[in-house]
Amino acid sequence: MRTGAFTVWIGGQSHRVVIAAAGEVTVDGGTPLAVTRTGHGVCLVDDGSLVRRAFVTGTGNHRQVFVDGEVFDLEVGPEPAGGRRGGRAAADLLSAPMPARVTAIVVEPGQAVRKGDVLVKLEAMKMEMAVRAPRDGTVTAVSCRVGELVQPGIGLLEIA
């Protein structure tokens, strides 16, 4: 999970979101929420009186969050100039372009990668596809396994 201060747009309305390293999240200065990542794309969100499960999909700065049957389309950006910024660069969550099977994972967390490097190899309809690094960075998480069937929009790995 990224840390720092961000602007999140939901339906054209902006919100200031601050994410602390311990997983505490505040939205527009409201009551802190405890967010715990329980799996790839799955989080528990505790507001102190109720715990909800949230499912997150998407890549780059675009996400969809599913909570209690509602879908929220988010666009995330750095806090505007003049505000405080997080200490980390934006991360990219890379996903499969179509349903496929993972045939190889070429990288591991902590590994530095260059733009265009092959990160994961997929097979779909007897064709091999390579998921490549969109930019220079460091692999921060690998969320798939060799042999696993993956779906579009579900993250395979993250680079920062």
N, C-alpha and C positions, 0 to 999 in steps of 0.2 A: 504494500500500500504506500502510495506517495505520501510524503510529509510536507508541511508548509502551508502557506495561504494561497487559496485559489479563488477564481471567480467561476461559478458554475451557472450556466444558463439553462433554465427549464421553461420551455414554451415562451421564449423571448424575455423572460424576467431573470435578472441576475441576482445571485446570492453569494455572499462571502462565506467560504468554507475554510476552516482552519483545522488541519489534521496534525496532531502531536505524534511523536514517535511511539508512545505507549498505546496508541489506538484511540485516544480521546478525540472526538470530533465535535466542533461547534459550528452551527449554521446561523449566520446573521447575528452572532453574539448571544444566541439563545442558550438553553440548558445543555450542558455537555452530554454527549452520547458516547457510550462505551461500545466500540466496534471491534469485534473479534473475527478474524478470518478463520473459517473452519475448513475450508477446502478451496480448490480453484474456483473462483467466481462465486463463492458462497460466504456470507458474513452473517453474524448475529449482531443485531443492533439493540442495545439496552438503554432505554431512556430513564431508568430508575424505577419505573412502575410496570413496564411491559417489555418483553424481549421478542423481537421479530426477526425472521430469517429473510435476508435479502439476497437475490441472485443478480449478478452483474455480468454483462457481456459487452463486447465492443473492442475497438482497437484505437490506438492513438488517443486523441482527445475527445472521441465520441463514445458514449456509453449508453446502455439501456439498463435500468434497474427495475427489477420486478419485486414488489413488496405487497403482500396481502391482496393479490389479484390485480393490482394497479401497475401500469408500465410508465416509467418516467424516462424520457429521452433527455440526456444530458450532453452538454458541450462544455468541456473544461479548458480553462486557460489560466495563465499566471495572473496573479493579482495586478491590477493596473499600476502604472508608474506612480510613484509617490507612496505606495503602500509597501508593507513588508513583503518580502519574498521568501519562499522556502529555500533550503540549502541544497536541494537536489534538482537536477535537470529533469525535464519531463521524461516519462518512460513510455515505451511503445509495447503494447500487448499484441503479439502477432498470432493470427489464427489461420486456420485452413480456408482456402478459397471455395472448397466444396467438400462434401462428405468424402473421407479418405481414410486409409490405414497408415499409421506411422511405420515406416520401414527402417529409419535410422535417425538417431539424434547425434549430431556431430559436435555439439558444444555442451558445456556444463556450467552451472552457476559460478560466477566470478571470472569467467573467461572473457578477455577483450576480443571484440570482433570489429571488422572493418565493413564499410558499406559494400553490399554485394556478396559477402561471405555466405555460404550455405550453412544454415543452422539446423534444419530438420528436413528429412526426405519423406515424402508422402507417396502413396500409390492409390490411384482411383481409375477405374475402368481400364486396367492394364497399362496405364501411363504413369510414369514417375514424375513427380513435381518437387521442386526444391523451394523451401521457404527461406528467403534470403534476408539478410540484415538491411533495413531501410536506411541506416546511417551508422557511423562509427559509434561504439558504445561498449557496455559491459553487460553480459548476460546476468540478470538478477534472479531469475526463476525459470525452471523448466517444469511445465505442468502436464506433460504427456509421457507415455511409455511406448517403447517399441511394441508393435502388434496391436496397439489400441486403435479403435475406430473413433475418429474425431469428426466433429461437425463444424460448419462455417460459423464464425462469430464466437466460438468458444476458444479461449486463449490456449496456445501451445507453449509459448514462452514469452518472457518479458526482457527487454533490454533497456538500459538507462544510460 
